[in-house]
Amino acid sequence: MLLEVEMSTIRYIGNYDVTAEGKFLWELLCQLRGLGVGRLVTKNEWARKWPHQPSYLRIIKARPSMDRWLYGGKVWAEWTFRGRNLGIHKFSSDLNRSDWRLIHKHEEEEFMKCNEPMGNIETPNSFPLPPLQILLAKKYAKKNKLSFSESQERAPLEVCVDPEFEMLRPFIVKVDPPKKGKSIYDEANPEVWLDLYGKELPTKVEAWNVGPAELRQRFPSTTITRSSKDIVGAAV
């Protein structure tokens, strides 16, 4: 006897990571001998942004937190970013994105080849002060009979690095601007900063809420403190 069971369509709700094209990192490491120590893993995001400059991790030590979905844990790896070795780094966040890929052993040698690694990030060593500040400084110097030179119209530039690019701080080099203008935007080369994002513009990926599902009333019920008899008596 055959039983016909009618199944309803499964509909997925929530945020979908459109930039993820691989597997979770722990999904890969937990299936390898020794948790993948010595193997190479990479993110498809890196390959899309810089296809000719390989970025990968060589696993040194892995400690999963053994949670239900294998989201948490710590990984120590030798990080090569865009063909340049960044040393050993500890990774404990941003590991729960399904964008990782394992490099097979017979592909490692070819994958690690890089003819043009990432160059230094050249930034101006100074920037021009605002015109109003220069005007007030000249008036103050004239009033107090102080000398004011052209070099005082500029100030040293300290680059504020976003946490996403903190590992690139050793490669930031301060140089004299090739041309001087009245604004830092006239002196800085925009191609240097756009190259940090490669061939793909950054996208915002919101994480799923962690925890069990719960039902929340949109409009909570109103509690009546006075009885109906009191209300009727007051109306009469």
LUMVEX-177412 format. One record per residue (C-alpha): residue number from 1; residue in three letters; chain; x, y, z. Coordinates in steps of 0.001 Angstrom, whole numbers. Layout:
<rs>
@n->NUM&res->ALA&chain->A&u->X&v->Y&w->Z
...
</rs>
This chain:
<rs>
@n->1&res->MET&chain->A&u->0&v->0&w->0
@n->2&res->LEU&chain->A&u->1341&v->3386&w->-960
@n->3&res->LEU&chain->A&u->702&v->6444&w->1110
@n->4&res->GLU&chain->A&u->713&v->9782&w->-585
@n->5&res->VAL&chain->A&u->2079&v->12429&w->1741
@n->6&res->GLU&chain->A&u->1628&v->16005&w->662
@n->7&res->MET&chain->A&u->4517&v->18200&w->1830
@n->8&res->SER&chain->A&u->4197&v->21941&w->2068
@n->9&res->THR&chain->A&u->6777&v->24164&w->435
@n->10&res->ILE&chain->A&u->9714&v->25095&w->2660
@n->11&res->ARG&chain->A&u->10221&v->28827&w->2705
@n->12&res->TYR&chain->A&u->13380&v->30355&w->4123
@n->13&res->ILE&chain->A&u->13040&v->33669&w->5902
@n->14&res->GLY&chain->A&u->15615&v->36102&w->7230
@n->15&res->ASN&chain->A&u->18789&v->37640&w->5864
@n->16&res->TYR&chain->A&u->20701&v->35804&w->3156
@n->17&res->ASP&chain->A&u->24436&v->36294&w->2720
@n->18&res->VAL&chain->A&u->24593&v->36918&w->-1020
@n->19&res->THR&chain->A&u->28393&v->37261&w->-969
@n->20&res->ALA&chain->A&u->28990&v->33781&w->491
@n->21&res->GLU&chain->A&u->29863&v->31093&w->-2049
@n->22&res->GLY&chain->A&u->31596&v->28403&w->2
@n->23&res->LYS&chain->A&u->31418&v->26559&w->3329
@n->24&res->PHE&chain->A&u->31875&v->27431&w->6970
@n->25&res->LEU&chain->A&u->35490&v->27254&w->8123
@n->26&res->TRP&chain->A&u->34755&v->24759&w->10893
@n->27&res->GLU&chain->A&u->32742&v->22692&w->8454
@n->28&res->LEU&chain->A&u->36001&v->22205&w->6538
@n->29&res->LEU&chain->A&u->38458&v->21854&w->9414
@n->30&res->CYS&chain->A&u->36394&v->19361&w->11421
@n->31&res->GLN&chain->A&u->36450&v->16970&w->8457
@n->32&res->LEU&chain->A&u->40255&v->17053&w->8107
@n->33&res->ARG&chain->A&u->42842&v->15079&w->10014
@n->34&res->GLY&chain->A&u->44301&v->17100&w->12880
@n->35&res->LEU&chain->A&u->41735&v->19861&w->12297
@n->36&res->GLY&chain->A&u->43511&v->20850&w->9093
@n->37&res->VAL&chain->A&u->46892&v->21776&w->10586
@n->38&res->GLY&chain->A&u->49258&v->22573&w->7715
@n->39&res->ARG&chain->A&u->46501&v->22911&w->5101
@n->40&res->LEU&chain->A&u->45573&v->26027&w->3134
@n->41&res->VAL&chain->A&u->42158&v->27674&w->3223
@n->42&res->THR&chain->A&u->40990&v->30810&w->1483
@n->43&res->LYS&chain->A&u->37894&v->32977&w->1151
@n->44&res->ASN&chain->A&u->36106&v->33360&w->-2144
@n->45&res->GLU&chain->A&u->35718&v->37040&w->-1320
@n->46&res->TRP&chain->A&u->39493&v->37489&w->-1587
@n->47&res->ALA&chain->A&u->39575&v->35750&w->-4968
@n->48&res->ARG&chain->A&u->36811&v->37979&w->-6307
@n->49&res->LYS&chain->A&u->38480&v->41186&w->-5155
@n->50&res->TRP&chain->A&u->42085&v->40386&w->-6110
@n->51&res->PRO&chain->A&u->42118&v->37443&w->-8553
@n->52&res->HIS&chain->A&u->45835&v->37791&w->-9365
@n->53&res->GLN&chain->A&u->47054&v->38279&w->-5779
@n->54&res->PRO&chain->A&u->46396&v->35126&w->-3729
@n->55&res->SER&chain->A&u->45260&v->35416&w->-108
@n->56&res->TYR&chain->A&u->45134&v->32354&w->2113
@n->57&res->LEU&chain->A&u->45663&v->30959&w->5612
@n->58&res->ARG&chain->A&u->47997&v->28118&w->6547
@n->59&res->ILE&chain->A&u->46436&v->26538&w->9620
@n->60&res->ILE&chain->A&u->48778&v->26236&w->12605
@n->61&res->LYS&chain->A&u->46360&v->25447&w->15437
@n->62&res->ALA&chain->A&u->42568&v->25174&w->15665
@n->63&res->ARG&chain->A&u->40351&v->25042&w->18740
@n->64&res->PRO&chain->A&u->36622&v->24718&w->17968
@n->65&res->SER&chain->A&u->34147&v->25647&w->20678
@n->66&res->MET&chain->A&u->32035&v->22566&w->19799
@n->67&res->ASP&chain->A&u->28776&v->24491&w->19706
@n->68&res->ARG&chain->A&u->25730&v->23068&w->17994
@n->69&res->TRP&chain->A&u->26287&v->24733&w->14625
@n->70&res->LEU&chain->A&u->30108&v->24880&w->14701
@n->71&res->TYR&chain->A&u->30131&v->28658&w->14538
@n->72&res->GLY&chain->A&u->32585&v->29503&w->17306
@n->73&res->GLY&chain->A&u->36210&v->28737&w->17947
@n->74&res->LYS&chain->A&u->39738&v->30063&w->17588
@n->75&res->VAL&chain->A&u->42195&v->29554&w->14768
@n->76&res->TRP&chain->A&u->45887&v->30423&w->14638
@n->77&res->ALA&chain->A&u->47201&v->30629&w->11096
@n->78&res->GLU&chain->A&u->49982&v->32091&w->8970
@n->79&res->TRP&chain->A&u->48221&v->34738&w->6912
@n->80&res->THR&chain->A&u->49283&v->35641&w->3392
@n->81&res->PHE&chain->A&u->47287&v->38599&w->2097
@n->82&res->ARG&chain->A&u->47519&v->39591&w->-1562
@n->83&res->GLY&chain->A&u->50861&v->37862&w->-1923
@n->84&res->ARG&chain->A&u->52464&v->39361&w->1203
@n->85&res->ASN&chain->A&u->53106&v->37426&w->4396
@n->86&res->LEU&chain->A&u->51477&v->39056&w->7422
@n->87&res->GLY&chain->A&u->52786&v->36586&w->9977
@n->88&res->ILE&chain->A&u->50795&v->34501&w->12439
@n->89&res->HIS&chain->A&u->47362&v->35841&w->13370
@n->90&res->LYS&chain->A&u->44625&v->34670&w->15687
@n->91&res->PHE&chain->A&u->41107&v->34487&w->14236
@n->92&res->SER&chain->A&u->38121&v->34260&w->16566
@n->93&res->SER&chain->A&u->35457&v->36280&w->14727
@n->94&res->ASP&chain->A&u->34076&v->36419&w->11185
@n->95&res->LEU&chain->A&u->34454&v->32642&w->10943
@n->96&res->ASN&chain->A&u->30730&v->31881&w->10707
@n->97&res->ARG&chain->A&u->30400&v->32928&w->7071
@n->98&res->SER&chain->A&u->29972&v->30209&w->4482
@n->99&res->ASP&chain->A&u->32613&v->31681&w->2179
@n->100&res->TRP&chain->A&u->35639&v->29468&w->2896
@n->101&res->ARG&chain->A&u->37263&v->27031&w->500
@n->102&res->LEU&chain->A&u->39895&v->24357&w->1028
@n->103&res->ILE&chain->A&u->42902&v->24346&w->-1305
@n->104&res->HIS&chain->A&u->43725&v->20786&w->-2345
@n->105&res->LYS&chain->A&u->47314&v->19688&w->-1890
@n->106&res->HIS&chain->A&u->47952&v->19250&w->-5600
@n->107&res->GLU&chain->A&u->46754&v->22856&w->-6167
@n->108&res->GLU&chain->A&u->48728&v->24555&w->-3382
@n->109&res->GLU&chain->A&u->51916&v->25248&w->-5343
@n->110&res->GLU&chain->A&u->50073&v->26802&w->-8266
@n->111&res->PHE&chain->A&u->47714&v->28731&w->-5994
@n->112&res->MET&chain->A&u->50539&v->30359&w->-3997
@n->113&res->LYS&chain->A&u->52279&v->31790&w->-7075
@n->114&res->CYS&chain->A&u->52157&v->35586&w->-7163
@n->115&res->ASN&chain->A&u->54048&v->37669&w->-9708
@n->116&res->GLU&chain->A&u->52825&v->41071&w->-8506
@n->117&res->PRO&chain->A&u->52181&v->41164&w->-4746
@n->118&res->MET&chain->A&u->50495&v->44081&w->-3057
@n->119&res->GLY&chain->A&u->52692&v->47165&w->-2869
@n->120&res->ASN&chain->A&u->53069&v->49654&w->-63
@n->121&res->ILE&chain->A&u->50199&v->51990&w->754
@n->122&res->GLU&chain->A&u->51586&v->55481&w->190
@n->123&res->THR&chain->A&u->49896&v->58322&w->2054
@n->124&res->PRO&chain->A&u->50839&v->62027&w->2326
@n->125&res->ASN&chain->A&u->52930&v->62855&w->5381
@n->126&res->SER&chain->A&u->51153&v->66190&w->5902
@n->127&res->PHE&chain->A&u->47965&v->68010&w->4961
@n->128&res->PRO&chain->A&u->47057&v->71686&w->4439
@n->129&res->LEU&chain->A&u->45299&v->73481&w->7264
@n->130&res->PRO&chain->A&u->41878&v->75054&w->6654
@n->131&res->PRO&chain->A&u->42020&v->78617&w->5232
@n->132&res->LEU&chain->A&u->40244&v->80119&w->8248
@n->133&res->GLN&chain->A&u->42717&v->78531&w->10643
@n->134&res->ILE&chain->A&u->45636&v->79864&w->8597
@n->135&res->LEU&chain->A&u->44104&v->83356&w->8570
@n->136&res->LEU&chain->A&u->43648&v->83362&w->12346
@n->137&res->ALA&chain->A&u->47179&v->82026&w->12845
@n->138&res->LYS&chain->A&u->48622&v->84824&w->10698
@n->139&res->LYS&chain->A&u->46663&v->87459&w->12633
@n->140&res->TYR&chain->A&u->47849&v->86002&w->15931
@n->141&res->ALA&chain->A&u->51471&v->85960&w->14728
@n->142&res->LYS&chain->A&u->51220&v->89549&w->13487
@n->143&res->LYS&chain->A&u->49621&v->90735&w->16726
@n->144&res->ASN&chain->A&u->52308&v->89111&w->18886
@n->145&res->LYS&chain->A&u->55131&v->89998&w->16460
@n->146&res->LEU&chain->A&u->55918&v->86367&w->15670
@n->147&res->SER&chain->A&u->57250&v->84949&w->12430
@n->148&res->PHE&chain->A&u->54905&v->82847&w->10302
@n->149&res->SER&chain->A&u->56393&v->80687&w->7531
@n->150&res->GLU&chain->A&u->54766&v->78745&w->4734
@n->151&res->SER&chain->A&u->55623&v->75427&w->6413
@n->152&res->GLN&chain->A&u->53297&v->76351&w->9274
@n->153&res->GLU&chain->A&u->50343&v->76183&w->6893
@n->154&res->ARG&chain->A&u->50562&v->72387&w->7000
@n->155&res->ALA&chain->A&u->50223&v->69805&w->9777
@n->156&res->PRO&chain->A&u->51531&v->66230&w->10086
@n->157&res->LEU&chain->A&u->49054&v->63595&w->8950
@n->158&res->GLU&chain->A&u->48310&v->60577&w->11139
@n->159&res->VAL&chain->A&u->46346&v->57887&w->9311
@n->160&res->CYS&chain->A&u->43374&v->56419&w->11174
@n->161&res->VAL&chain->A&u->43172&v->52783&w->10085
@n->162&res->ASP&chain->A&u->39845&v->50963&w->10050
@n->163&res->PRO&chain->A&u->39864&v->47700&w->12087
@n->164&res->GLU&chain->A&u->39205&v->45816&w->8851
@n->165&res->PHE&chain->A&u->42621&v->46910&w->7524
@n->166&res->GLU&chain->A&u->44569&v->46995&w->10800
@n->167&res->MET&chain->A&u->46821&v->44156&w->9602
@n->168&res->LEU&chain->A&u->48058&v->46434&w->6777
@n->169&res->ARG&chain->A&u->49457&v->49108&w->9098
@n->170&res->PRO&chain->A&u->53107&v->47929&w->8621
@n->171&res->PHE&chain->A&u->52745&v->48569&w->4874
@n->172&res->ILE&chain->A&u->51545&v->52175&w->5214
@n->173&res->VAL&chain->A&u->54348&v->54496&w->4105
@n->174&res->LYS&chain->A&u->54266&v->58283&w->4476
@n->175&res->VAL&chain->A&u->55672&v->60202&w->1520
@n->176&res->ASP&chain->A&u->55807&v->63802&w->377
@n->177&res->PRO&chain->A&u->52714&v->64622&w->-1697
@n->178&res->PRO&chain->A&u->53572&v->64901&w->-5420
@n->179&res->LYS&chain->A&u->51405&v->68004&w->-5672
@n->180&res->LYS&chain->A&u->50241&v->70411&w->-3009
@n->181&res->GLY&chain->A&u->46795&v->71932&w->-2902
@n->182&res->LYS&chain->A&u->44363&v->73563&w->-523
@n->183&res->SER&chain->A&u->42711&v->70286&w->498
@n->184&res->ILE&chain->A&u->43893&v->66814&w->1443
@n->185&res->TYR&chain->A&u->41573&v->65414&w->-1234
@n->186&res->ASP&chain->A&u->43612&v->67225&w->-3887
@n->187&res->GLU&chain->A&u->46849&v->65638&w->-2664
@n->188&res->ALA&chain->A&u->45857&v->62048&w->-1839
@n->189&res->ASN&chain->A&u->45686&v->59460&w->-4603
@n->190&res->PRO&chain->A&u->42190&v->57886&w->-4565
@n->191&res->GLU&chain->A&u->43416&v->54800&w->-6448
@n->192&res->VAL&chain->A&u->45473&v->53795&w->-3406
@n->193&res->TRP&chain->A&u->42387&v->53615&w->-1208
@n->194&res->LEU&chain->A&u->40087&v->52091&w->-3811
@n->195&res->ASP&chain->A&u->42623&v->49306&w->-4308
@n->196&res->LEU&chain->A&u->41963&v->48190&w->-722
@n->197&res->TYR&chain->A&u->38480&v->47112&w->-1798
@n->198&res->GLY&chain->A&u->39619&v->45468&w->-5022
@n->199&res->LYS&chain->A&u->37098&v->44752&w->-7757
@n->200&res->GLU&chain->A&u->34124&v->44435&w->-5430
@n->201&res->LEU&chain->A&u->32433&v->47173&w->-3456
@n->202&res->PRO&chain->A&u->31882&v->46440&w->253
@n->203&res->THR&chain->A&u->28496&v->45099&w->1278
@n->204&res->LYS&chain->A&u->26833&v->44999&w->4661
@n->205&res->VAL&chain->A&u->26082&v->41517&w->5955
@n->206&res->GLU&chain->A&u->23858&v->41351&w->9020
@n->207&res->ALA&chain->A&u->24327&v->38375&w->11309
@n->208&res->TRP&chain->A&u->21505&v->36116&w->12391
@n->209&res->ASN&chain->A&u->20147&v->36585&w->15891
@n->210&res->VAL&chain->A&u->21571&v->34009&w->18281
@n->211&res->GLY&chain->A&u->19179&v->32258&w->20651
@n->212&res->PRO&chain->A&u->15947&v->30276&w->20680
@n->213&res->ALA&chain->A&u->12842&v->31475&w->18886
@n->214&res->GLU&chain->A&u->10312&v->33353&w->20973
@n->215&res->LEU&chain->A&u->6915&v->34947&w->20439
@n->216&res->ARG&chain->A&u->6570&v->38631&w->21222
@n->217&res->GLN&chain->A&u->3235&v->40415&w->21206
@n->218&res->ARG&chain->A&u->3276&v->43462&w->19029
@n->219&res->PHE&chain->A&u->556&v->45200&w->21048
@n->220&res->PRO&chain->A&u->576&v->44009&w->24684
@n->221&res->SER&chain->A&u->-2809&v->43725&w->26360
@n->222&res->THR&chain->A&u->-3926&v->46646&w->28526
@n->223&res->THR&chain->A&u->-4428&v->45928&w->32203
@n->224&res->ILE&chain->A&u->-7634&v->47469&w->33661
@n->225&res->THR&chain->A&u->-7095&v->48531&w->37245
@n->226&res->ARG&chain->A&u->-10700&v->49614&w->37966
@n->227&res->SER&chain->A&u->-13610&v->47190&w->37887
@n->228&res->SER&chain->A&u->-16596&v->47578&w->35567
@n->229&res->LYS&chain->A&u->-18919&v->48342&w->38513
@n->230&res->ASP&chain->A&u->-16784&v->51321&w->39543
@n->231&res->ILE&chain->A&u->-16821&v->52617&w->35991
@n->232&res->VAL&chain->A&u->-20635&v->52263&w->35708
@n->233&res->GLY&chain->A&u->-21136&v->53887&w->39108
@n->234&res->ALA&chain->A&u->-18947&v->56797&w->38142
@n->235&res->ALA&chain->A&u->-20890&v->57256&w->34913
@n->236&res->VAL&chain->A&u->-24229&v->57371&w->36741
</rs>
